[in-house]
């Protein structure tokens, strides 16, 4: 049972990292959208594009399933909710903390 708990801990950490990346991408996108930071800022643009390349394979299937809502993309929110549900299920299966 100890091995399962370690595996669940690792998976929970990975889901937390994914959630943090989604939030960082969202914040940088807002900064660009409201011209708080110029999109020509090379560092932030590279960070945003790198995170986008990492998350796009995960977000694309969600976007394909969801209805088009116009300018607002809810797929990151759906991914965060899905990751949180997965985390709770994994913790429950492993016997909890």
Secondary structure as UniProt FT lines:
FT   HELIX           2..33
FT   TURN            34..35
FT   TURN            39..40
FT   HELIX           42..65
FT   TURN            70..71
FT   HELIX           75..93
FT   TURN            94..95
//
